[in-house]
Amino acid sequence: MPRHQLAVIPKCIDLQAYHGIDLAARERAILHSGTLPYKDPGATIRAFGELDDPSVGLYVAGDITQPTQAAVDALPDRIRKRVTLLGPADGQTVRRLHGRVRVAAFPTRYATPVASATVMEAIASGTPIVGSSRLSRDVLVNGVNGLVSDTDPSAMAIALRSVLNDDALWLQLSAGARRMAQRFDAFRVARQYIELASATSPRQLPSYRLRKRFR
C-alpha cells in the first residue's frame, strides 16, 4: 500500500493532568517507573551507582521485586541511601514525580520498539528522558526530547549526567518533550477518530493502523 494512504492514530493522554514545574524548582533526581523484567530497573540502578553523585536521588516506582532489591543492595552504602523504592505507587504519585524530577529513565528491553504510555507521562510533564533504543521514535528522539543510550552502566550514567548537569540541554529537551506531547493530546487523537468515522466513501477513508488493540 502506498505510504501516503497510511495514517497512524497513536495512544492518547490527558495533557491537563500533567504539570511539570520549572527547572529551578526541579529536584535533582531520576525517576524509573516499573519493575517488571522488561522495564530493567537494574540497569537504572547500576547506572545510578556509576553516576555516584551525592546531590542526586533515585526513585523507583513499582513492586519491590527480588532482582530490584538485589541491585540496590549491591550499591555502596553512600549511594544506596539515596535510592527510594516506592513500591506500587498510584497514578497520582507517579504523575507528581514525573513533573518534579529532572530526568526519567527508561532502559526498556522491548522485543519491538514500543510507544509506551508510561513514557508519554514523562513527555507530558516536560521531563527529558534517558532511554534505550528499544523505545519507539514516536516517544524518544535523540536530542529532541531526551537522549538514547546504551543500557551499559557507564554509557547510561554519562547520558544521565548530561541531562542532570547541563541546564541548556535540559531546557532544550524539555521544550522538545512539550512539543512532542501535543501529538498525544486526547482531544487531538479524538478528532482523528471522528475524521475517520466521518469519511463518506472508501476513497476518502485512509487506512489507519491502530497503536492499541481493543479486546
PyMOL commands that place a pseudoatom at each C-alpha (Angstrom):
pseudoatom trace, name=CA, resn=MET, resi=1, chain=A, elem=C, hetatm=0, pos=[0.000, 0.000, 0.000]
pseudoatom trace, name=CA, resn=PRO, resi=2, chain=A, elem=C, hetatm=0, pos=[1.405, 3.455, -0.834]
pseudoatom trace, name=CA, resn=ARG, resi=3, chain=A, elem=C, hetatm=0, pos=[2.739, 5.291, 2.209]
pseudoatom trace, name=CA, resn=HIS, resi=4, chain=A, elem=C, hetatm=0, pos=[0.517, 8.331, 1.596]
pseudoatom trace, name=CA, resn=GLN, resi=5, chain=A, elem=C, hetatm=0, pos=[-2.562, 6.129, 2.126]
pseudoatom trace, name=CA, resn=LEU, resi=6, chain=A, elem=C, hetatm=0, pos=[-1.483, 5.210, 5.647]
pseudoatom trace, name=CA, resn=ALA, resi=7, chain=A, elem=C, hetatm=0, pos=[-2.154, 7.209, 8.773]
pseudoatom trace, name=CA, resn=VAL, resi=8, chain=A, elem=C, hetatm=0, pos=[-1.419, 6.480, 12.421]
pseudoatom trace, name=CA, resn=ILE, resi=9, chain=A, elem=C, hetatm=0, pos=[-3.705, 7.078, 15.389]
pseudoatom trace, name=CA, resn=PRO, resi=10, chain=A, elem=C, hetatm=0, pos=[-1.486, 6.993, 18.496]
pseudoatom trace, name=CA, resn=LYS, resi=11, chain=A, elem=C, hetatm=0, pos=[-2.352, 6.324, 22.089]
pseudoatom trace, name=CA, resn=CYS, resi=12, chain=A, elem=C, hetatm=0, pos=[-3.570, 9.428, 23.865]
pseudoatom trace, name=CA, resn=ILE, resi=13, chain=A, elem=C, hetatm=0, pos=[-3.056, 11.149, 27.197]
pseudoatom trace, name=CA, resn=ASP, resi=14, chain=A, elem=C, hetatm=0, pos=[-4.906, 13.872, 29.087]
pseudoatom trace, name=CA, resn=LEU, resi=15, chain=A, elem=C, hetatm=0, pos=[-2.318, 16.639, 28.994]
pseudoatom trace, name=CA, resn=GLN, resi=16, chain=A, elem=C, hetatm=0, pos=[-4.291, 18.694, 31.517]
pseudoatom trace, name=CA, resn=ALA, resi=17, chain=A, elem=C, hetatm=0, pos=[-3.470, 16.117, 34.209]
pseudoatom trace, name=CA, resn=TYR, resi=18, chain=A, elem=C, hetatm=0, pos=[0.287, 16.765, 33.965]
pseudoatom trace, name=CA, resn=HIS, resi=19, chain=A, elem=C, hetatm=0, pos=[2.020, 19.845, 35.330]
pseudoatom trace, name=CA, resn=GLY, resi=20, chain=A, elem=C, hetatm=0, pos=[5.799, 19.810, 35.171]
pseudoatom trace, name=CA, resn=ILE, resi=21, chain=A, elem=C, hetatm=0, pos=[7.437, 22.517, 37.260]
pseudoatom trace, name=CA, resn=ASP, resi=22, chain=A, elem=C, hetatm=0, pos=[10.193, 24.871, 36.141]
pseudoatom trace, name=CA, resn=LEU, resi=23, chain=A, elem=C, hetatm=0, pos=[13.818, 23.747, 36.088]
pseudoatom trace, name=CA, resn=ALA, resi=24, chain=A, elem=C, hetatm=0, pos=[14.822, 25.886, 39.077]
pseudoatom trace, name=CA, resn=ALA, resi=25, chain=A, elem=C, hetatm=0, pos=[12.273, 24.081, 41.262]
pseudoatom trace, name=CA, resn=ARG, resi=26, chain=A, elem=C, hetatm=0, pos=[13.017, 20.574, 39.990]
pseudoatom trace, name=CA, resn=GLU, resi=27, chain=A, elem=C, hetatm=0, pos=[14.594, 18.027, 42.284]
pseudoatom trace, name=CA, resn=ARG, resi=28, chain=A, elem=C, hetatm=0, pos=[17.973, 16.672, 41.224]
pseudoatom trace, name=CA, resn=ALA, resi=29, chain=A, elem=C, hetatm=0, pos=[16.529, 13.222, 40.938]
pseudoatom trace, name=CA, resn=ILE, resi=30, chain=A, elem=C, hetatm=0, pos=[15.859, 10.419, 38.475]
pseudoatom trace, name=CA, resn=LEU, resi=31, chain=A, elem=C, hetatm=0, pos=[12.581, 8.505, 38.223]
pseudoatom trace, name=CA, resn=HIS, resi=32, chain=A, elem=C, hetatm=0, pos=[12.399, 4.931, 36.989]
pseudoatom trace, name=CA, resn=SER, resi=33, chain=A, elem=C, hetatm=0, pos=[8.834, 3.616, 36.571]
pseudoatom trace, name=CA, resn=GLY, resi=34, chain=A, elem=C, hetatm=0, pos=[8.152, -0.093, 36.502]
pseudoatom trace, name=CA, resn=THR, resi=35, chain=A, elem=C, hetatm=0, pos=[9.993, -3.114, 37.888]
pseudoatom trace, name=CA, resn=LEU, resi=36, chain=A, elem=C, hetatm=0, pos=[8.922, -5.908, 35.541]
pseudoatom trace, name=CA, resn=PRO, resi=37, chain=A, elem=C, hetatm=0, pos=[11.920, -7.563, 33.870]
pseudoatom trace, name=CA, resn=TYR, resi=38, chain=A, elem=C, hetatm=0, pos=[11.454, -5.782, 30.531]
pseudoatom trace, name=CA, resn=LYS, resi=39, chain=A, elem=C, hetatm=0, pos=[11.496, -2.426, 32.341]
pseudoatom trace, name=CA, resn=ASP, resi=40, chain=A, elem=C, hetatm=0, pos=[15.013, -3.334, 33.517]
pseudoatom trace, name=CA, resn=PRO, resi=41, chain=A, elem=C, hetatm=0, pos=[15.140, -1.360, 36.788]
pseudoatom trace, name=CA, resn=GLY, resi=42, chain=A, elem=C, hetatm=0, pos=[18.523, -2.943, 37.475]
pseudoatom trace, name=CA, resn=ALA, resi=43, chain=A, elem=C, hetatm=0, pos=[20.014, -1.037, 34.539]
pseudoatom trace, name=CA, resn=THR, resi=44, chain=A, elem=C, hetatm=0, pos=[18.910, 2.295, 36.007]
pseudoatom trace, name=CA, resn=ILE, resi=45, chain=A, elem=C, hetatm=0, pos=[20.097, 1.327, 39.492]
pseudoatom trace, name=CA, resn=ARG, resi=46, chain=A, elem=C, hetatm=0, pos=[23.517, 0.252, 38.220]
pseudoatom trace, name=CA, resn=ALA, resi=47, chain=A, elem=C, hetatm=0, pos=[23.826, 3.451, 36.161]
pseudoatom trace, name=CA, resn=PHE, resi=48, chain=A, elem=C, hetatm=0, pos=[22.897, 5.445, 39.267]
pseudoatom trace, name=CA, resn=GLY, resi=49, chain=A, elem=C, hetatm=0, pos=[25.713, 3.705, 41.104]
pseudoatom trace, name=CA, resn=GLU, resi=50, chain=A, elem=C, hetatm=0, pos=[28.110, 4.571, 38.285]
pseudoatom trace, name=CA, resn=LEU, resi=51, chain=A, elem=C, hetatm=0, pos=[26.908, 8.182, 38.374]
pseudoatom trace, name=CA, resn=ASP, resi=52, chain=A, elem=C, hetatm=0, pos=[27.873, 8.383, 42.049]
pseudoatom trace, name=CA, resn=ASP, resi=53, chain=A, elem=C, hetatm=0, pos=[26.717, 11.979, 42.542]
pseudoatom trace, name=CA, resn=PRO, resi=54, chain=A, elem=C, hetatm=0, pos=[25.817, 12.813, 46.167]
pseudoatom trace, name=CA, resn=SER, resi=55, chain=A, elem=C, hetatm=0, pos=[23.471, 15.586, 45.002]
pseudoatom trace, name=CA, resn=VAL, resi=56, chain=A, elem=C, hetatm=0, pos=[21.220, 13.210, 43.028]
pseudoatom trace, name=CA, resn=GLY, resi=57, chain=A, elem=C, hetatm=0, pos=[18.488, 10.850, 44.211]
pseudoatom trace, name=CA, resn=LEU, resi=58, chain=A, elem=C, hetatm=0, pos=[16.753, 7.938, 42.502]
pseudoatom trace, name=CA, resn=TYR, resi=59, chain=A, elem=C, hetatm=0, pos=[13.086, 6.969, 42.769]
pseudoatom trace, name=CA, resn=VAL, resi=60, chain=A, elem=C, hetatm=0, pos=[11.963, 3.531, 41.595]
pseudoatom trace, name=CA, resn=ALA, resi=61, chain=A, elem=C, hetatm=0, pos=[8.196, 3.010, 41.285]
pseudoatom trace, name=CA, resn=GLY, resi=62, chain=A, elem=C, hetatm=0, pos=[6.741, -0.483, 41.111]
pseudoatom trace, name=CA, resn=ASP, resi=63, chain=A, elem=C, hetatm=0, pos=[6.646, -3.726, 43.057]
pseudoatom trace, name=CA, resn=ILE, resi=64, chain=A, elem=C, hetatm=0, pos=[9.841, -4.257, 45.022]
pseudoatom trace, name=CA, resn=THR, resi=65, chain=A, elem=C, hetatm=0, pos=[10.976, -7.429, 43.314]
pseudoatom trace, name=CA, resn=GLN, resi=66, chain=A, elem=C, hetatm=0, pos=[13.905, -9.567, 44.403]
pseudoatom trace, name=CA, resn=PRO, resi=67, chain=A, elem=C, hetatm=0, pos=[16.109, -8.506, 41.432]
pseudoatom trace, name=CA, resn=THR, resi=68, chain=A, elem=C, hetatm=0, pos=[15.330, -4.846, 42.100]
pseudoatom trace, name=CA, resn=GLN, resi=69, chain=A, elem=C, hetatm=0, pos=[16.193, -5.147, 45.780]
pseudoatom trace, name=CA, resn=ALA, resi=70, chain=A, elem=C, hetatm=0, pos=[19.355, -7.079, 44.945]
pseudoatom trace, name=CA, resn=ALA, resi=71, chain=A, elem=C, hetatm=0, pos=[20.505, -4.349, 42.558]
pseudoatom trace, name=CA, resn=VAL, resi=72, chain=A, elem=C, hetatm=0, pos=[20.023, -1.745, 45.286]
pseudoatom trace, name=CA, resn=ASP, resi=73, chain=A, elem=C, hetatm=0, pos=[21.748, -3.898, 47.909]
pseudoatom trace, name=CA, resn=ALA, resi=74, chain=A, elem=C, hetatm=0, pos=[24.787, -4.208, 45.635]
pseudoatom trace, name=CA, resn=LEU, resi=75, chain=A, elem=C, hetatm=0, pos=[25.368, -0.463, 45.777]
pseudoatom trace, name=CA, resn=PRO, resi=76, chain=A, elem=C, hetatm=0, pos=[27.797, 1.068, 48.278]
pseudoatom trace, name=CA, resn=ASP, resi=77, chain=A, elem=C, hetatm=0, pos=[26.027, 2.398, 51.352]
pseudoatom trace, name=CA, resn=ARG, resi=78, chain=A, elem=C, hetatm=0, pos=[26.681, 6.046, 50.480]
pseudoatom trace, name=CA, resn=ILE, resi=79, chain=A, elem=C, hetatm=0, pos=[24.786, 5.514, 47.205]
pseudoatom trace, name=CA, resn=ARG, resi=80, chain=A, elem=C, hetatm=0, pos=[22.180, 3.033, 48.440]
pseudoatom trace, name=CA, resn=LYS, resi=81, chain=A, elem=C, hetatm=0, pos=[20.776, 5.520, 50.951]
pseudoatom trace, name=CA, resn=ARG, resi=82, chain=A, elem=C, hetatm=0, pos=[19.846, 7.882, 48.093]
pseudoatom trace, name=CA, resn=VAL, resi=83, chain=A, elem=C, hetatm=0, pos=[17.611, 5.264, 46.407]
pseudoatom trace, name=CA, resn=THR, resi=84, chain=A, elem=C, hetatm=0, pos=[13.911, 5.333, 47.268]
pseudoatom trace, name=CA, resn=LEU, resi=85, chain=A, elem=C, hetatm=0, pos=[11.944, 2.203, 46.429]
pseudoatom trace, name=CA, resn=LEU, resi=86, chain=A, elem=C, hetatm=0, pos=[8.378, 3.479, 46.285]
pseudoatom trace, name=CA, resn=GLY, resi=87, chain=A, elem=C, hetatm=0, pos=[6.633, 0.157, 45.846]
pseudoatom trace, name=CA, resn=PRO, resi=88, chain=A, elem=C, hetatm=0, pos=[3.415, 0.053, 43.779]
pseudoatom trace, name=CA, resn=ALA, resi=89, chain=A, elem=C, hetatm=0, pos=[2.792, 3.810, 43.605]
pseudoatom trace, name=CA, resn=ASP, resi=90, chain=A, elem=C, hetatm=0, pos=[-0.594, 5.106, 42.475]
pseudoatom trace, name=CA, resn=GLY, resi=91, chain=A, elem=C, hetatm=0, pos=[-1.090, 7.150, 39.325]
pseudoatom trace, name=CA, resn=GLN, resi=92, chain=A, elem=C, hetatm=0, pos=[-1.258, 10.478, 41.131]
pseudoatom trace, name=CA, resn=THR, resi=93, chain=A, elem=C, hetatm=0, pos=[2.086, 9.874, 42.839]
pseudoatom trace, name=CA, resn=VAL, resi=94, chain=A, elem=C, hetatm=0, pos=[3.797, 8.906, 39.581]
pseudoatom trace, name=CA, resn=ARG, resi=95, chain=A, elem=C, hetatm=0, pos=[2.355, 11.949, 37.780]
pseudoatom trace, name=CA, resn=ARG, resi=96, chain=A, elem=C, hetatm=0, pos=[3.584, 14.209, 40.556]
pseudoatom trace, name=CA, resn=LEU, resi=97, chain=A, elem=C, hetatm=0, pos=[7.071, 12.698, 40.438]
pseudoatom trace, name=CA, resn=HIS, resi=98, chain=A, elem=C, hetatm=0, pos=[7.276, 12.960, 36.661]
pseudoatom trace, name=CA, resn=GLY, resi=99, chain=A, elem=C, hetatm=0, pos=[6.661, 16.678, 36.998]
pseudoatom trace, name=CA, resn=ARG, resi=100, chain=A, elem=C, hetatm=0, pos=[9.174, 17.106, 39.823]
pseudoatom trace, name=CA, resn=VAL, resi=101, chain=A, elem=C, hetatm=0, pos=[12.285, 15.138, 38.879]
pseudoatom trace, name=CA, resn=ARG, resi=102, chain=A, elem=C, hetatm=0, pos=[14.927, 16.285, 36.443]
pseudoatom trace, name=CA, resn=VAL, resi=103, chain=A, elem=C, hetatm=0, pos=[15.079, 13.152, 34.286]
pseudoatom trace, name=CA, resn=ALA, resi=104, chain=A, elem=C, hetatm=0, pos=[13.113, 9.956, 33.666]
pseudoatom trace, name=CA, resn=ALA, resi=105, chain=A, elem=C, hetatm=0, pos=[14.991, 6.726, 32.926]
pseudoatom trace, name=CA, resn=PHE, resi=106, chain=A, elem=C, hetatm=0, pos=[13.615, 4.097, 30.546]
pseudoatom trace, name=CA, resn=PRO, resi=107, chain=A, elem=C, hetatm=0, pos=[16.238, 1.410, 29.764]
pseudoatom trace, name=CA, resn=THR, resi=108, chain=A, elem=C, hetatm=0, pos=[13.366, -0.698, 28.491]
pseudoatom trace, name=CA, resn=ARG, resi=109, chain=A, elem=C, hetatm=0, pos=[14.001, -4.016, 26.725]
pseudoatom trace, name=CA, resn=TYR, resi=110, chain=A, elem=C, hetatm=0, pos=[11.154, -4.461, 24.250]
pseudoatom trace, name=CA, resn=ALA, resi=111, chain=A, elem=C, hetatm=0, pos=[11.407, -7.079, 21.504]
pseudoatom trace, name=CA, resn=THR, resi=112, chain=A, elem=C, hetatm=0, pos=[9.938, -4.439, 19.168]
pseudoatom trace, name=CA, resn=PRO, resi=113, chain=A, elem=C, hetatm=0, pos=[10.144, -0.660, 19.774]
pseudoatom trace, name=CA, resn=VAL, resi=114, chain=A, elem=C, hetatm=0, pos=[7.026, 0.487, 21.613]
pseudoatom trace, name=CA, resn=ALA, resi=115, chain=A, elem=C, hetatm=0, pos=[5.357, 3.850, 22.193]
pseudoatom trace, name=CA, resn=SER, resi=116, chain=A, elem=C, hetatm=0, pos=[4.936, 3.339, 25.931]
pseudoatom trace, name=CA, resn=ALA, resi=117, chain=A, elem=C, hetatm=0, pos=[2.161, 5.150, 27.784]
pseudoatom trace, name=CA, resn=THR, resi=118, chain=A, elem=C, hetatm=0, pos=[4.473, 5.436, 30.795]
pseudoatom trace, name=CA, resn=VAL, resi=119, chain=A, elem=C, hetatm=0, pos=[6.990, 7.321, 28.665]
pseudoatom trace, name=CA, resn=MET, resi=120, chain=A, elem=C, hetatm=0, pos=[4.185, 9.599, 27.495]
pseudoatom trace, name=CA, resn=GLU, resi=121, chain=A, elem=C, hetatm=0, pos=[3.681, 10.636, 31.117]
pseudoatom trace, name=CA, resn=ALA, resi=122, chain=A, elem=C, hetatm=0, pos=[7.225, 11.969, 31.260]
pseudoatom trace, name=CA, resn=ILE, resi=123, chain=A, elem=C, hetatm=0, pos=[6.765, 13.721, 27.914]
pseudoatom trace, name=CA, resn=ALA, resi=124, chain=A, elem=C, hetatm=0, pos=[3.522, 15.330, 29.076]
pseudoatom trace, name=CA, resn=SER, resi=125, chain=A, elem=C, hetatm=0, pos=[5.361, 16.607, 32.161]
pseudoatom trace, name=CA, resn=GLY, resi=126, chain=A, elem=C, hetatm=0, pos=[8.098, 18.219, 30.078]
pseudoatom trace, name=CA, resn=THR, resi=127, chain=A, elem=C, hetatm=0, pos=[10.641, 15.850, 31.611]
pseudoatom trace, name=CA, resn=PRO, resi=128, chain=A, elem=C, hetatm=0, pos=[13.630, 14.783, 29.494]
pseudoatom trace, name=CA, resn=ILE, resi=129, chain=A, elem=C, hetatm=0, pos=[14.178, 11.064, 29.017]
pseudoatom trace, name=CA, resn=VAL, resi=130, chain=A, elem=C, hetatm=0, pos=[17.233, 8.849, 29.010]
pseudoatom trace, name=CA, resn=GLY, resi=131, chain=A, elem=C, hetatm=0, pos=[16.121, 5.652, 27.347]
pseudoatom trace, name=CA, resn=SER, resi=132, chain=A, elem=C, hetatm=0, pos=[17.117, 2.657, 25.298]
pseudoatom trace, name=CA, resn=SER, resi=133, chain=A, elem=C, hetatm=0, pos=[16.881, 2.346, 21.533]
pseudoatom trace, name=CA, resn=ARG, resi=134, chain=A, elem=C, hetatm=0, pos=[14.000, -0.088, 22.076]
pseudoatom trace, name=CA, resn=LEU, resi=135, chain=A, elem=C, hetatm=0, pos=[11.661, 2.814, 22.735]
pseudoatom trace, name=CA, resn=SER, resi=136, chain=A, elem=C, hetatm=0, pos=[9.761, 3.931, 19.669]
pseudoatom trace, name=CA, resn=ARG, resi=137, chain=A, elem=C, hetatm=0, pos=[10.915, 7.120, 17.973]
pseudoatom trace, name=CA, resn=ASP, resi=138, chain=A, elem=C, hetatm=0, pos=[7.322, 8.250, 18.453]
pseudoatom trace, name=CA, resn=VAL, resi=139, chain=A, elem=C, hetatm=0, pos=[8.222, 8.903, 22.101]
pseudoatom trace, name=CA, resn=LEU, resi=140, chain=A, elem=C, hetatm=0, pos=[12.005, 9.311, 22.204]
pseudoatom trace, name=CA, resn=VAL, resi=141, chain=A, elem=C, hetatm=0, pos=[14.060, 11.129, 19.596]
pseudoatom trace, name=CA, resn=ASN, resi=142, chain=A, elem=C, hetatm=0, pos=[17.692, 11.584, 20.496]
pseudoatom trace, name=CA, resn=GLY, resi=143, chain=A, elem=C, hetatm=0, pos=[18.475, 15.249, 21.085]
pseudoatom trace, name=CA, resn=VAL, resi=144, chain=A, elem=C, hetatm=0, pos=[14.825, 16.303, 20.773]
pseudoatom trace, name=CA, resn=ASN, resi=145, chain=A, elem=C, hetatm=0, pos=[13.128, 15.202, 23.987]
pseudoatom trace, name=CA, resn=GLY, resi=146, chain=A, elem=C, hetatm=0, pos=[15.847, 13.055, 25.528]
pseudoatom trace, name=CA, resn=LEU, resi=147, chain=A, elem=C, hetatm=0, pos=[18.968, 11.005, 24.963]
pseudoatom trace, name=CA, resn=VAL, resi=148, chain=A, elem=C, hetatm=0, pos=[19.102, 7.490, 23.545]
pseudoatom trace, name=CA, resn=SER, resi=149, chain=A, elem=C, hetatm=0, pos=[21.645, 5.464, 25.476]
pseudoatom trace, name=CA, resn=ASP, resi=150, chain=A, elem=C, hetatm=0, pos=[23.078, 2.006, 25.689]
pseudoatom trace, name=CA, resn=THR, resi=151, chain=A, elem=C, hetatm=0, pos=[21.980, 0.372, 28.949]
pseudoatom trace, name=CA, resn=ASP, resi=152, chain=A, elem=C, hetatm=0, pos=[25.581, -0.324, 29.935]
pseudoatom trace, name=CA, resn=PRO, resi=153, chain=A, elem=C, hetatm=0, pos=[26.021, 1.418, 33.330]
pseudoatom trace, name=CA, resn=SER, resi=154, chain=A, elem=C, hetatm=0, pos=[28.841, 3.690, 32.185]
pseudoatom trace, name=CA, resn=ALA, resi=155, chain=A, elem=C, hetatm=0, pos=[27.088, 4.798, 28.990]
pseudoatom trace, name=CA, resn=MET, resi=156, chain=A, elem=C, hetatm=0, pos=[23.789, 5.375, 30.748]
pseudoatom trace, name=CA, resn=ALA, resi=157, chain=A, elem=C, hetatm=0, pos=[25.497, 7.288, 33.573]
pseudoatom trace, name=CA, resn=ILE, resi=158, chain=A, elem=C, hetatm=0, pos=[27.100, 9.631, 31.014]
pseudoatom trace, name=CA, resn=ALA, resi=159, chain=A, elem=C, hetatm=0, pos=[23.688, 10.367, 29.478]
pseudoatom trace, name=CA, resn=LEU, resi=160, chain=A, elem=C, hetatm=0, pos=[22.081, 10.901, 32.886]
pseudoatom trace, name=CA, resn=ARG, resi=161, chain=A, elem=C, hetatm=0, pos=[24.912, 13.209, 33.946]
pseudoatom trace, name=CA, resn=SER, resi=162, chain=A, elem=C, hetatm=0, pos=[24.429, 15.325, 30.815]
pseudoatom trace, name=CA, resn=VAL, resi=163, chain=A, elem=C, hetatm=0, pos=[20.730, 15.895, 31.469]
pseudoatom trace, name=CA, resn=LEU, resi=164, chain=A, elem=C, hetatm=0, pos=[21.262, 16.450, 35.187]
pseudoatom trace, name=CA, resn=ASN, resi=165, chain=A, elem=C, hetatm=0, pos=[24.094, 18.963, 34.888]
pseudoatom trace, name=CA, resn=ASP, resi=166, chain=A, elem=C, hetatm=0, pos=[23.598, 20.827, 31.601]
pseudoatom trace, name=CA, resn=ASP, resi=167, chain=A, elem=C, hetatm=0, pos=[20.816, 23.378, 32.099]
pseudoatom trace, name=CA, resn=ALA, resi=168, chain=A, elem=C, hetatm=0, pos=[20.809, 24.481, 28.456]
pseudoatom trace, name=CA, resn=LEU, resi=169, chain=A, elem=C, hetatm=0, pos=[20.429, 20.878, 27.298]
pseudoatom trace, name=CA, resn=TRP, resi=170, chain=A, elem=C, hetatm=0, pos=[17.693, 20.251, 29.850]
pseudoatom trace, name=CA, resn=LEU, resi=171, chain=A, elem=C, hetatm=0, pos=[15.699, 23.259, 28.672]
pseudoatom trace, name=CA, resn=GLN, resi=172, chain=A, elem=C, hetatm=0, pos=[16.088, 22.197, 25.048]
pseudoatom trace, name=CA, resn=LEU, resi=173, chain=A, elem=C, hetatm=0, pos=[14.931, 18.640, 25.747]
pseudoatom trace, name=CA, resn=SER, resi=174, chain=A, elem=C, hetatm=0, pos=[12.087, 19.766, 27.999]
pseudoatom trace, name=CA, resn=ALA, resi=175, chain=A, elem=C, hetatm=0, pos=[10.774, 22.098, 25.307]
pseudoatom trace, name=CA, resn=GLY, resi=176, chain=A, elem=C, hetatm=0, pos=[11.030, 19.251, 22.805]
pseudoatom trace, name=CA, resn=ALA, resi=177, chain=A, elem=C, hetatm=0, pos=[9.071, 16.993, 25.135]
pseudoatom trace, name=CA, resn=ARG, resi=178, chain=A, elem=C, hetatm=0, pos=[6.257, 19.535, 25.459]
pseudoatom trace, name=CA, resn=ARG, resi=179, chain=A, elem=C, hetatm=0, pos=[6.048, 19.910, 21.687]
pseudoatom trace, name=CA, resn=MET, resi=180, chain=A, elem=C, hetatm=0, pos=[6.010, 16.142, 21.237]
pseudoatom trace, name=CA, resn=ALA, resi=181, chain=A, elem=C, hetatm=0, pos=[3.261, 15.760, 23.834]
pseudoatom trace, name=CA, resn=GLN, resi=182, chain=A, elem=C, hetatm=0, pos=[0.841, 17.618, 21.569]
pseudoatom trace, name=CA, resn=ARG, resi=183, chain=A, elem=C, hetatm=0, pos=[0.761, 14.577, 19.263]
pseudoatom trace, name=CA, resn=PHE, resi=184, chain=A, elem=C, hetatm=0, pos=[-0.790, 12.533, 22.053]
pseudoatom trace, name=CA, resn=ASP, resi=185, chain=A, elem=C, hetatm=0, pos=[-3.290, 15.094, 23.312]
pseudoatom trace, name=CA, resn=ALA, resi=186, chain=A, elem=C, hetatm=0, pos=[-6.599, 13.288, 23.901]
pseudoatom trace, name=CA, resn=PHE, resi=187, chain=A, elem=C, hetatm=0, pos=[-8.625, 15.954, 22.075]
pseudoatom trace, name=CA, resn=ARG, resi=188, chain=A, elem=C, hetatm=0, pos=[-6.344, 15.792, 19.027]
pseudoatom trace, name=CA, resn=VAL, resi=189, chain=A, elem=C, hetatm=0, pos=[-6.489, 11.996, 18.923]
pseudoatom trace, name=CA, resn=ALA, resi=190, chain=A, elem=C, hetatm=0, pos=[-10.280, 12.057, 19.324]
pseudoatom trace, name=CA, resn=ARG, resi=191, chain=A, elem=C, hetatm=0, pos=[-10.516, 14.337, 16.288]
pseudoatom trace, name=CA, resn=GLN, resi=192, chain=A, elem=C, hetatm=0, pos=[-8.616, 11.754, 14.248]
pseudoatom trace, name=CA, resn=TYR, resi=193, chain=A, elem=C, hetatm=0, pos=[-11.195, 9.115, 15.165]
pseudoatom trace, name=CA, resn=ILE, resi=194, chain=A, elem=C, hetatm=0, pos=[-14.029, 11.498, 14.334]
pseudoatom trace, name=CA, resn=GLU, resi=195, chain=A, elem=C, hetatm=0, pos=[-12.485, 12.278, 10.958]
pseudoatom trace, name=CA, resn=LEU, resi=196, chain=A, elem=C, hetatm=0, pos=[-12.140, 8.547, 10.311]
pseudoatom trace, name=CA, resn=ALA, resi=197, chain=A, elem=C, hetatm=0, pos=[-15.771, 7.912, 11.230]
pseudoatom trace, name=CA, resn=SER, resi=198, chain=A, elem=C, hetatm=0, pos=[-16.928, 10.919, 9.168]
pseudoatom trace, name=CA, resn=ALA, resi=199, chain=A, elem=C, hetatm=0, pos=[-15.371, 9.705, 5.925]
pseudoatom trace, name=CA, resn=THR, resi=200, chain=A, elem=C, hetatm=0, pos=[-18.222, 9.310, 3.449]
pseudoatom trace, name=CA, resn=SER, resi=201, chain=A, elem=C, hetatm=0, pos=[-16.706, 6.967, 0.869]
pseudoatom trace, name=CA, resn=PRO, resi=202, chain=A, elem=C, hetatm=0, pos=[-13.971, 4.320, 0.658]
pseudoatom trace, name=CA, resn=ARG, resi=203, chain=A, elem=C, hetatm=0, pos=[-11.872, 6.721, -1.408]
pseudoatom trace, name=CA, resn=GLN, resi=204, chain=A, elem=C, hetatm=0, pos=[-11.932, 9.238, 1.415]
pseudoatom trace, name=CA, resn=LEU, resi=205, chain=A, elem=C, hetatm=0, pos=[-11.158, 6.616, 4.020]
pseudoatom trace, name=CA, resn=PRO, resi=206, chain=A, elem=C, hetatm=0, pos=[-7.445, 6.258, 4.775]
pseudoatom trace, name=CA, resn=SER, resi=207, chain=A, elem=C, hetatm=0, pos=[-6.113, 3.033, 6.212]
pseudoatom trace, name=CA, resn=TYR, resi=208, chain=A, elem=C, hetatm=0, pos=[-5.416, 3.557, 9.899]
pseudoatom trace, name=CA, resn=ARG, resi=209, chain=A, elem=C, hetatm=0, pos=[-3.005, 1.411, 11.856]
pseudoatom trace, name=CA, resn=LEU, resi=210, chain=A, elem=C, hetatm=0, pos=[-4.154, 1.491, 15.470]
pseudoatom trace, name=CA, resn=ARG, resi=211, chain=A, elem=C, hetatm=0, pos=[-1.486, 1.553, 18.144]
pseudoatom trace, name=CA, resn=LYS, resi=212, chain=A, elem=C, hetatm=0, pos=[-3.737, -0.078, 20.730]
pseudoatom trace, name=CA, resn=ARG, resi=213, chain=A, elem=C, hetatm=0, pos=[-5.554, -3.351, 20.454]
pseudoatom trace, name=CA, resn=PHE, resi=214, chain=A, elem=C, hetatm=0, pos=[-9.086, -3.329, 21.784]
pseudoatom trace, name=CA, resn=ARG, resi=215, chain=A, elem=C, hetatm=0, pos=[-10.284, -6.509, 23.443]
for i in range(1, 215): cmd.bond("trace and resi %d" % i, "trace and resi %d" % (i + 1))
show_as sticks, trace
zoom trace
